[in-house]
Amino acid sequence: MTHHNTEKIMELVLDNSIWKNFLDAHGYCLLGHLDSGSFSDVYAVQHKMSGVTLAVKRMVARRDMHADPRVMAEVRCLKELRKRSDCCVIGLEEAVVLERVACLFLELAACGNLEHYVLQHWPLPERQVACVVHQVLTALAHCHRLGIAHRDLNPANVLLVTPEIVRLADFGLAVSCQDPATGKPLTCDDYLGRESYLAPEVLRHSPYLPREADLWSIGCLSYFLLTAQHPRPWRTFCSAQAKPEVCDLGHHNEGLRCPDVVLDSMSQLVDIRDSLHDRSDVDLTFVAPCPRTCPLLLRHMFPTNRVDRTFAAIALVGLLGEMCVIDPFQRLGADDALLYWETLQKSRTSSDYSKEDIHCESVSTEFTKT
């Protein structure tokens, strides 16, 4: 790439008038700046012909964008995943990939990301929790059915279109999780992502199955919804133990105690399961009688009683108990986790849910005008 071309790319990034002209040439009006990350900036734009407001994610690279695996993985995955409109994955309207710049024109998530939203509004109303979890599980199950593992599941990558409509986003680390020719699982040997949401096998820096690693991250996301706190990384759990074998499934130490609220939730969860087993419209044969996670791990993840005592909390503890399991092969698969969540919701009716108001403020009008 010539020095002249490098200067033109930097002008596009640094000179707001040039950036506006670039968008104008592609049929968009710049509305303002929404967010910045390590590798990208996000802006609100409006399509001049349709009037639709979108978000554009602008990424700049030092090498050819077409050779950047993260950028091309995101474009490829979003195009594949959004062939179904009900998949709960962020919509990609257009992708402009140049030599050093890529712009992804995406569905606008007017209420920001789940991390910021939960930190501002915790505890969330039960109906909202039920909607959010159902859609995240729907998105993940859709990804896994198509042989795609996300590998960066955390609340910052779950975006809210409205308080009750969420989208799974940021597929820069996504990979194929099965060989298209043989259907056999593929392993990964790069260890990226947000540490608090990484599975034990990823933190061990040993080859791992990305689909199963996603399942652990769902358990961690459940924990965040329960407590509005990020889970302590599994690495700190291991370093605190004198004998690593205490992490094994089925290990019980009677001297260890989870917070009372978690134990109460587990007990109520077993009662709920027992009542559901008697219903003809419910099948729970794929779920173990008790959550699979080990008590020691729960004690590590729940250092305090900061858990809302609601049905939604009980259901989240149940989901966490099926996902945060040391053995990746014992974790509940995404389709089964979705079915499990739907089954638990059958023990409630819409009138049972809390009548608390759902916070509806939008960030779409709060971007920095440019």
C-alpha positions as a Markdown table, in Angstrom:
| # | Residue | x | y | z |
|---|---|---|---|---|
| 1 | Met | 0.0 | 0.0 | 0.0 |
| 2 | Thr | 1.4 | 3.4 | -0.9 |
| 3 | His | 2.1 | 6.2 | 1.6 |
| 4 | His | -0.5 | 8.3 | -0.3 |
| 5 | Asn | -3.2 | 5.6 | 0.2 |
| 6 | Thr | -2.3 | 5.3 | 3.9 |
| 7 | Glu | -2.8 | 9.0 | 4.3 |
| 8 | Lys | -6.2 | 8.8 | 2.6 |
| 9 | Ile | -7.3 | 6.0 | 5.0 |
| 10 | Met | -6.2 | 8.1 | 8.1 |
| 11 | Glu | -8.1 | 11.1 | 6.7 |
| 12 | Leu | -11.2 | 8.9 | 6.5 |
| 13 | Val | -10.8 | 8.0 | 10.2 |
| 14 | Leu | -9.7 | 11.4 | 11.6 |
| 15 | Asp | -11.4 | 13.9 | 9.3 |
| 16 | Asn | -15.1 | 14.0 | 10.1 |
| 17 | Ser | -16.0 | 15.7 | 6.8 |
| 18 | Ile | -14.3 | 13.0 | 4.8 |
| 19 | Trp | -16.1 | 10.3 | 6.8 |
| 20 | Lys | -19.4 | 12.1 | 6.1 |
| 21 | Asn | -18.6 | 12.2 | 2.4 |
| 22 | Phe | -17.7 | 8.5 | 2.4 |
| 23 | Leu | -21.1 | 7.6 | 4.0 |
| 24 | Asp | -22.9 | 9.9 | 1.6 |
| 25 | Ala | -21.4 | 8.2 | -1.3 |
| 26 | His | -22.8 | 4.9 | 0.0 |
| 27 | Gly | -26.3 | 6.4 | 0.5 |
| 28 | Tyr | -26.2 | 7.2 | 4.2 |
| 29 | Cys | -26.3 | 10.4 | 6.4 |
| 30 | Leu | -24.2 | 10.5 | 9.5 |
| 31 | Leu | -26.2 | 11.1 | 12.7 |
| 32 | Gly | -23.6 | 10.8 | 15.4 |
| 33 | His | -21.1 | 8.7 | 17.3 |
| 34 | Leu | -22.4 | 5.8 | 19.4 |
| 35 | Asp | -19.4 | 3.9 | 20.9 |
| 36 | Ser | -15.7 | 3.1 | 20.5 |
| 37 | Gly | -13.9 | -0.1 | 21.1 |
| 38 | Ser | -10.3 | -1.4 | 20.8 |
| 39 | Phe | -10.7 | -2.2 | 17.1 |
| 40 | Ser | -13.7 | -0.2 | 15.9 |
| 41 | Asp | -16.0 | 2.8 | 16.2 |
| 42 | Val | -19.7 | 2.7 | 16.0 |
| 43 | Tyr | -21.9 | 5.4 | 14.5 |
| 44 | Ala | -25.6 | 6.0 | 14.0 |
| 45 | Val | -26.5 | 6.6 | 10.3 |
| 46 | Gln | -29.7 | 7.0 | 8.3 |
| 47 | His | -30.3 | 5.4 | 4.9 |
| 48 | Lys | -31.2 | 8.3 | 2.6 |
| 49 | Met | -33.7 | 6.4 | 0.5 |
| 50 | Ser | -35.6 | 4.4 | 3.1 |
| 51 | Gly | -35.1 | 6.7 | 6.1 |
| 52 | Val | -34.1 | 3.6 | 8.3 |
| 53 | Thr | -31.7 | 4.3 | 11.1 |
| 54 | Leu | -28.8 | 1.9 | 11.4 |
| 55 | Ala | -25.5 | 1.5 | 13.2 |
| 56 | Val | -22.3 | 1.3 | 11.2 |
| 57 | Lys | -19.3 | -0.4 | 12.7 |
| 58 | Arg | -16.1 | 1.0 | 11.2 |
| 59 | Met | -13.0 | -1.0 | 11.5 |
| 60 | Val | -9.5 | 0.0 | 10.3 |
| 61 | Ala | -6.6 | -2.4 | 9.8 |
| 62 | Arg | -2.9 | -2.1 | 9.0 |
| 63 | Arg | -3.1 | -4.9 | 6.5 |
| 64 | Asp | -5.6 | -5.9 | 3.8 |
| 65 | Met | -9.0 | -6.3 | 5.4 |
| 66 | His | -9.8 | -9.2 | 3.1 |
| 67 | Ala | -7.0 | -11.1 | 4.9 |
| 68 | Asp | -8.2 | -10.2 | 8.4 |
| 69 | Pro | -9.8 | -13.4 | 9.8 |
| 70 | Arg | -11.9 | -11.5 | 12.5 |
| 71 | Val | -13.5 | -9.1 | 10.0 |
| 72 | Met | -14.2 | -11.7 | 7.4 |
| 73 | Ala | -15.5 | -14.1 | 10.0 |
| 74 | Glu | -18.0 | -11.6 | 11.2 |
| 75 | Val | -19.2 | -10.7 | 7.7 |
| 76 | Arg | -19.5 | -14.4 | 6.7 |
| 77 | Cys | -21.3 | -15.5 | 9.9 |
| 78 | Leu | -23.8 | -12.6 | 9.9 |
| 79 | Lys | -24.7 | -13.3 | 6.3 |
| 80 | Glu | -25.2 | -17.0 | 7.0 |
| 81 | Leu | -27.0 | -16.6 | 10.3 |
| 82 | Arg | -29.5 | -13.9 | 9.2 |
| 83 | Lys | -31.0 | -16.1 | 6.5 |
| 84 | Arg | -33.7 | -16.6 | 9.1 |
| 85 | Ser | -35.3 | -13.5 | 10.4 |
| 86 | Asp | -36.3 | -15.0 | 13.8 |
| 87 | Cys | -32.8 | -16.2 | 14.8 |
| 88 | Cys | -32.1 | -13.4 | 17.3 |
| 89 | Val | -28.8 | -12.5 | 15.7 |
| 90 | Ile | -28.0 | -8.9 | 14.9 |
| 91 | Gly | -29.0 | -8.0 | 11.3 |
| 92 | Leu | -26.4 | -7.1 | 8.7 |
| 93 | Glu | -27.9 | -4.8 | 6.1 |
| 94 | Glu | -24.7 | -4.1 | 4.1 |
| 95 | Ala | -20.9 | -4.7 | 4.3 |
| 96 | Val | -18.4 | -2.4 | 2.6 |
| 97 | Val | -14.9 | -4.0 | 2.8 |
| 98 | Leu | -12.1 | -2.0 | 1.3 |
| 99 | Glu | -8.3 | -2.5 | 1.5 |
| 100 | Arg | -7.8 | -1.1 | 4.9 |
| 101 | Val | -11.3 | -0.2 | 6.1 |
| 102 | Ala | -14.5 | -2.2 | 6.7 |
| 103 | Cys | -17.9 | -0.8 | 7.4 |
| 104 | Leu | -20.7 | -3.1 | 8.6 |
| 105 | Phe | -24.1 | -1.5 | 8.5 |
| 106 | Leu | -26.1 | -3.2 | 11.2 |
| 107 | Glu | -29.5 | -3.2 | 12.8 |
| 108 | Leu | -29.5 | -0.4 | 15.4 |
| 109 | Ala | -29.7 | -1.6 | 19.0 |
| 110 | Ala | -31.4 | 1.5 | 20.5 |
| 111 | Cys | -31.1 | 0.4 | 24.2 |
| 112 | Gly | -27.4 | -0.4 | 24.2 |
| 113 | Asn | -25.7 | -3.6 | 25.4 |
| 114 | Leu | -26.9 | -5.9 | 28.1 |
| 115 | Glu | -24.0 | -5.2 | 30.4 |
| 116 | His | -24.7 | -1.5 | 30.7 |
| 117 | Tyr | -28.4 | -2.1 | 30.9 |
| 118 | Val | -28.2 | -4.6 | 33.7 |
| 119 | Leu | -25.7 | -2.5 | 35.7 |
| 120 | Gln | -28.2 | 0.4 | 35.5 |
| 121 | His | -31.5 | -1.5 | 36.1 |
| 122 | Trp | -30.7 | -4.6 | 38.2 |
| 123 | Pro | -32.7 | -6.5 | 39.3 |
| 124 | Leu | -34.6 | -6.8 | 36.0 |
| 125 | Pro | -38.4 | -7.6 | 36.0 |
| 126 | Glu | -39.0 | -11.4 | 35.7 |
| 127 | Arg | -40.8 | -11.1 | 32.4 |
| 128 | Gln | -37.8 | -9.2 | 30.9 |
| 129 | Val | -35.3 | -11.8 | 32.2 |
| 130 | Ala | -37.4 | -14.6 | 30.7 |
| 131 | Cys | -37.5 | -12.8 | 27.3 |
| 132 | Val | -33.8 | -12.0 | 27.3 |
| 133 | Val | -32.6 | -15.5 | 28.2 |
| 134 | His | -35.0 | -17.2 | 25.7 |
| 135 | Gln | -33.7 | -15.0 | 22.9 |
| 136 | Val | -30.0 | -15.5 | 23.7 |
| 137 | Leu | -30.5 | -19.3 | 23.9 |
| 138 | Thr | -32.4 | -19.1 | 20.6 |
| 139 | Ala | -29.5 | -17.3 | 18.9 |
| 140 | Leu | -26.9 | -19.7 | 20.3 |
| 141 | Ala | -28.9 | -22.8 | 19.3 |
| 142 | His | -29.3 | -21.3 | 15.8 |
| 143 | Cys | -25.5 | -20.7 | 15.6 |
| 144 | His | -24.7 | -24.2 | 16.8 |
| 145 | Arg | -27.1 | -25.9 | 14.4 |
| 146 | Leu | -25.3 | -24.2 | 11.5 |
| 147 | Gly | -21.9 | -25.3 | 12.9 |
| 148 | Ile | -20.9 | -21.9 | 14.2 |
| 149 | Ala | -19.4 | -21.2 | 17.6 |
| 150 | His | -19.5 | -17.6 | 18.9 |
| 151 | Arg | -16.5 | -17.9 | 21.4 |
| 152 | Asp | -17.1 | -14.4 | 22.9 |
| 153 | Leu | -20.4 | -14.7 | 24.7 |
| 154 | Asn | -20.6 | -12.0 | 27.3 |
| 155 | Pro | -23.2 | -9.3 | 28.2 |
| 156 | Ala | -21.4 | -6.6 | 26.2 |
| 157 | Asn | -22.1 | -8.7 | 23.0 |
| 158 | Val | -25.8 | -9.0 | 23.6 |
| 159 | Leu | -27.5 | -5.9 | 22.3 |
| 160 | Leu | -31.0 | -4.6 | 23.1 |
| 161 | Val | -33.1 | -3.4 | 20.2 |
| 162 | Thr | -35.8 | -2.8 | 22.8 |
| 163 | Pro | -35.8 | -3.8 | 26.5 |
| 164 | Glu | -37.4 | -7.1 | 25.5 |
| 165 | Ile | -35.9 | -7.7 | 22.1 |
| 166 | Val | -32.2 | -8.7 | 22.1 |
| 167 | Arg | -29.7 | -9.6 | 19.5 |
| 168 | Leu | -26.5 | -11.6 | 19.7 |
| 169 | Ala | -23.7 | -9.6 | 18.1 |
| 170 | Asp | -19.9 | -9.3 | 17.6 |
| 171 | Phe | -18.9 | -12.5 | 15.7 |
| 172 | Gly | -15.3 | -11.5 | 15.3 |
| 173 | Leu | -14.1 | -14.6 | 17.1 |
| 174 | Ala | -16.6 | -17.0 | 15.6 |
| 175 | Val | -15.4 | -20.2 | 14.1 |
| 176 | Ser | -16.7 | -23.3 | 12.5 |
| 177 | Cys | -17.2 | -26.0 | 15.2 |
| 178 | Gln | -17.5 | -29.0 | 12.9 |
| 179 | Asp | -15.9 | -30.3 | 9.8 |
| 180 | Pro | -18.3 | -29.7 | 6.9 |
| 181 | Ala | -17.1 | -32.8 | 5.1 |
| 182 | Thr | -17.2 | -35.3 | 8.0 |
| 183 | Gly | -19.4 | -33.5 | 10.6 |
| 184 | Lys | -16.8 | -34.2 | 13.3 |
| 185 | Pro | -16.2 | -31.6 | 15.9 |
| 186 | Leu | -13.3 | -29.2 | 15.4 |
| 187 | Thr | -11.0 | -28.0 | 18.2 |
| 188 | Cys | -9.5 | -24.5 | 18.7 |
| 189 | Asp | -6.0 | -23.6 | 19.9 |
| 190 | Asp | -6.3 | -19.9 | 20.4 |
| 191 | Tyr | -7.5 | -18.6 | 23.7 |
| 192 | Leu | -9.3 | -15.3 | 23.2 |
| 193 | Gly | -12.3 | -13.7 | 24.8 |
| 194 | Arg | -13.3 | -12.1 | 28.1 |
| 195 | Glu | -11.7 | -13.9 | 30.9 |
| 196 | Ser | -14.6 | -14.0 | 33.3 |
| 197 | Tyr | -16.7 | -15.8 | 30.7 |
| 198 | Leu | -14.1 | -18.3 | 29.4 |
| 199 | Ala | -14.5 | -22.0 | 30.0 |
| 200 | Pro | -11.9 | -23.8 | 32.1 |
| 201 | Glu | -10.5 | -25.7 | 29.1 |
| 202 | Val | -9.9 | -22.4 | 27.4 |
| 203 | Leu | -8.1 | -20.9 | 30.4 |
| 204 | Arg | -6.0 | -24.0 | 30.6 |
| 205 | His | -4.6 | -23.2 | 27.1 |
| 206 | Ser | -5.3 | -26.7 | 25.9 |
| 207 | Pro | -7.1 | -27.5 | 22.6 |
| 208 | Tyr | -10.9 | -27.1 | 23.3 |
| 209 | Leu | -14.3 | -27.6 | 21.6 |
| 210 | Pro | -15.6 | -24.1 | 20.9 |
| 211 | Arg | -19.3 | -25.1 | 20.9 |
| 212 | Glu | -19.0 | -26.5 | 24.5 |
| 213 | Ala | -17.0 | -23.5 | 25.5 |
| 214 | Asp | -20.0 | -21.3 | 24.4 |
| 215 | Leu | -22.2 | -23.3 | 26.8 |
| 216 | Trp | -20.1 | -22.4 | 29.8 |
| 217 | Ser | -20.3 | -18.8 | 28.8 |
| 218 | Ile | -24.1 | -19.0 | 28.9 |
| 219 | Gly | -23.9 | -20.1 | 32.5 |
| 220 | Cys | -21.7 | -17.1 | 33.3 |
| 221 | Leu | -24.2 | -14.9 | 31.5 |
| 222 | Ser | -26.9 | -16.3 | 33.8 |
| 223 | Tyr | -24.8 | -15.5 | 36.8 |
| 224 | Phe | -24.4 | -11.9 | 35.6 |
| 225 | Leu | -28.2 | -11.5 | 35.2 |
| 226 | Leu | -28.6 | -13.0 | 38.7 |
| 227 | Thr | -26.2 | -10.7 | 40.4 |
| 228 | Ala | -25.3 | -7.8 | 38.1 |
| 229 | Gln | -21.7 | -8.8 | 38.8 |
| 230 | His | -19.2 | -10.5 | 36.5 |
| 231 | Pro | -18.3 | -14.0 | 37.7 |
| 232 | Arg | -14.8 | -14.5 | 39.1 |
| 233 | Pro | -12.7 | -16.3 | 36.5 |
| 234 | Trp | -12.3 | -20.0 | 36.8 |
| 235 | Arg | -8.6 | -19.5 | 36.9 |
| 236 | Thr | -8.9 | -17.9 | 40.4 |
| 237 | Phe | -11.1 | -20.8 | 41.5 |
| 238 | Cys | -8.3 | -23.3 | 40.5 |
| 239 | Ser | -5.5 | -21.3 | 42.0 |
| 240 | Ala | -7.4 | -21.1 | 45.4 |
| 241 | Gln | -7.6 | -24.9 | 45.6 |
| 242 | Ala | -4.9 | -27.1 | 47.2 |
| 243 | Lys | -6.0 | -30.1 | 45.1 |
| 244 | Pro | -7.2 | -29.5 | 41.6 |
| 245 | Glu | -9.2 | -32.8 | 41.7 |
| 246 | Val | -11.8 | -31.1 | 43.9 |
| 247 | Cys | -13.0 | -29.5 | 40.7 |
| 248 | Asp | -14.2 | -32.8 | 39.4 |
| 249 | Leu | -17.9 | -33.5 | 38.8 |
| 250 | Gly | -19.6 | -35.2 | 41.7 |
| 251 | His | -17.1 | -34.0 | 44.3 |
| 252 | His | -18.8 | -33.1 | 47.5 |
| 253 | Asn | -17.3 | -31.4 | 50.5 |
| 254 | Glu | -19.7 | -31.1 | 53.4 |
| 255 | Gly | -17.6 | -28.4 | 55.0 |
| 256 | Leu | -18.3 | -26.0 | 52.0 |
| 257 | Arg | -21.4 | -23.9 | 51.8 |
| 258 | Cys | -23.0 | -21.9 | 49.1 |
| 259 | Pro | -24.9 | -18.8 | 50.1 |
| 260 | Asp | -28.3 | -19.6 | 51.6 |
| 261 | Val | -30.2 | -18.0 | 48.7 |
| 262 | Val | -28.4 | -20.2 | 46.2 |
| 263 | Leu | -29.1 | -23.3 | 48.2 |
| 264 | Asp | -32.8 | -22.3 | 48.6 |
| 265 | Ser | -33.0 | -21.7 | 44.8 |
| 266 | Met | -31.5 | -25.2 | 44.1 |
| 267 | Ser | -34.0 | -26.8 | 46.5 |
| 268 | Gln | -37.0 | -24.9 | 44.9 |
| 269 | Leu | -35.7 | -25.8 | 41.5 |
| 270 | Val | -35.8 | -29.5 | 42.3 |
| 271 | Asp | -39.4 | -29.1 | 43.6 |
| 272 | Ile | -40.3 | -27.3 | 40.3 |
| 273 | Arg | -38.8 | -30.1 | 38.3 |
| 274 | Asp | -40.7 | -32.7 | 40.3 |
| 275 | Ser | -44.0 | -30.9 | 39.7 |
| 276 | Leu | -43.2 | -30.6 | 35.9 |
| 277 | His | -42.5 | -34.3 | 35.6 |
| 278 | Asp | -46.2 | -35.0 | 36.3 |
| 279 | Arg | -47.3 | -32.9 | 33.4 |
| 280 | Ser | -48.1 | -34.6 | 30.1 |
| 281 | Asp | -46.9 | -31.6 | 28.0 |
| 282 | Val | -43.5 | -31.6 | 29.6 |
| 283 | Asp | -40.4 | -33.8 | 28.9 |
| 284 | Leu | -37.5 | -33.3 | 31.3 |
| 285 | Thr | -35.8 | -36.7 | 30.7 |
| 286 | Phe | -32.8 | -34.9 | 29.2 |
| 287 | Val | -32.1 | -33.1 | 32.5 |
| 288 | Ala | -30.4 | -34.7 | 35.4 |
| 289 | Pro | -32.4 | -34.8 | 38.7 |
| 290 | Cys | -30.1 | -32.3 | 40.3 |
| 291 | Pro | -27.9 | -29.6 | 38.6 |
| 292 | Arg | -24.7 | -31.0 | 37.3 |
| 293 | Thr | -22.3 | -28.3 | 38.6 |
| 294 | Cys | -20.2 | -29.1 | 41.6 |
| 295 | Pro | -20.9 | -27.4 | 45.0 |
| 296 | Leu | -17.4 | -26.0 | 45.3 |
| 297 | Leu | -17.8 | -24.1 | 42.0 |
| 298 | Leu | -21.1 | -22.6 | 43.1 |
| 299 | Arg | -19.5 | -21.4 | 46.3 |
| 300 | His | -16.8 | -19.8 | 44.3 |
| 301 | Met | -19.2 | -18.1 | 41.9 |
| 302 | Phe | -21.6 | -17.0 | 44.5 |
| 303 | Pro | -19.5 | -15.3 | 47.2 |
| 304 | Thr | -22.4 | -13.2 | 48.5 |
| 305 | Asn | -26.2 | -13.4 | 48.8 |
| 306 | Arg | -26.7 | -10.8 | 46.1 |
| 307 | Val | -29.4 | -12.8 | 44.3 |
| 308 | Asp | -32.9 | -11.7 | 43.8 |
| 309 | Arg | -35.4 | -14.2 | 45.3 |
| 310 | Thr | -37.7 | -14.7 | 42.3 |
| 311 | Phe | -38.8 | -17.5 | 40.1 |
| 312 | Ala | -36.6 | -16.0 | 37.3 |
| 313 | Ala | -33.6 | -16.2 | 39.7 |
| 314 | Ile | -34.4 | -19.9 | 40.5 |
| 315 | Ala | -34.6 | -20.6 | 36.8 |
| 316 | Leu | -31.3 | -18.8 | 36.2 |
| 317 | Val | -29.6 | -20.8 | 38.9 |
| 318 | Gly | -30.9 | -24.0 | 37.2 |
| 319 | Leu | -29.5 | -22.9 | 33.9 |
| 320 | Leu | -26.2 | -22.0 | 35.4 |
| 321 | Gly | -26.1 | -25.4 | 37.2 |
| 322 | Glu | -26.4 | -27.2 | 33.8 |
| 323 | Met | -23.8 | -25.0 | 32.0 |
| 324 | Cys | -21.1 | -24.3 | 34.4 |
| 325 | Val | -19.9 | -27.9 | 34.6 |
| 326 | Ile | -16.2 | -28.6 | 34.5 |
| 327 | Asp | -16.5 | -31.5 | 32.1 |
| 328 | Pro | -17.5 | -29.9 | 28.8 |
| 329 | Phe | -19.2 | -33.1 | 27.6 |
| 330 | Gln | -21.7 | -32.9 | 30.6 |
| 331 | Arg | -22.9 | -29.4 | 29.7 |
| 332 | Leu | -26.5 | -29.1 | 28.4 |
| 333 | Gly | -26.4 | -28.4 | 24.7 |
| 334 | Ala | -27.9 | -25.2 | 23.3 |
| 335 | Asp | -31.0 | -26.8 | 21.9 |
| 336 | Asp | -31.6 | -28.7 | 25.2 |
| 337 | Ala | -30.9 | -25.5 | 27.2 |
| 338 | Leu | -33.5 | -23.7 | 25.2 |
| 339 | Leu | -36.0 | -26.5 | 25.7 |
| 340 | Tyr | -35.2 | -26.6 | 29.4 |
| 341 | Trp | -35.7 | -22.8 | 29.8 |
| 342 | Glu | -39.1 | -23.0 | 27.9 |
| 343 | Thr | -40.1 | -26.0 | 30.1 |
| 344 | Leu | -39.3 | -24.1 | 33.3 |
| 345 | Gln | -41.4 | -21.2 | 32.1 |
| 346 | Lys | -44.4 | -23.6 | 31.7 |
| 347 | Ser | -44.7 | -23.7 | 35.4 |
| 348 | Arg | -45.6 | -20.0 | 35.3 |
| 349 | Thr | -48.2 | -18.1 | 33.4 |
| 350 | Ser | -47.9 | -14.5 | 32.1 |
| 351 | Ser | -50.1 | -13.3 | 34.9 |
| 352 | Asp | -47.6 | -14.7 | 37.5 |
| 353 | Tyr | -44.8 | -12.5 | 36.4 |
| 354 | Ser | -43.9 | -9.4 | 38.3 |
| 355 | Lys | -45.8 | -6.3 | 37.4 |
| 356 | Glu | -42.7 | -4.1 | 37.7 |
| 357 | Asp | -42.2 | -1.6 | 34.9 |
| 358 | Ile | -39.6 | -2.4 | 32.4 |
| 359 | His | -37.1 | 0.4 | 31.8 |
| 360 | Cys | -37.5 | 1.6 | 28.3 |
| 361 | Glu | -35.1 | 4.5 | 27.8 |
| 362 | Ser | -33.4 | 4.5 | 24.5 |
| 363 | Val | -29.8 | 5.4 | 23.7 |
| 364 | Ser | -30.6 | 6.1 | 20.0 |
| 365 | Thr | -31.0 | 9.8 | 20.7 |
| 366 | Glu | -28.0 | 10.0 | 23.0 |
| 367 | Phe | -25.2 | 9.7 | 20.5 |
| 368 | Thr | -22.7 | 12.4 | 20.1 |
| 369 | Lys | -23.7 | 14.7 | 17.3 |
| 370 | Thr | -21.0 | 15.0 | 14.6 |
